[in-house]
């Protein structure tokens, strides 16, 4: 597996694929996921005979909120 970064996405792909093929697949995946409101974190492209297995992982979301969330919003009880 060759690992690279394409459009800000970590991609591990079978070495038998050309960079153009990999870029096209990642572009299509990114377009679909963006349409669904999700972000791709990582992609693995594996050749299996005449088929391609595309494993796509969603980017984790990290959000910090204060422990006293209501107080921070000005909603003191």
Buried (B, 14 or more C-beta within 10 A) or exposed (E): EEEEEBEEBBBBBBEEBEEEBBBEBBEEBBEEBEEEEBBBBBBBBBEEEEEBEBEBEEEEEEEEEEEEEEEEEEEEE
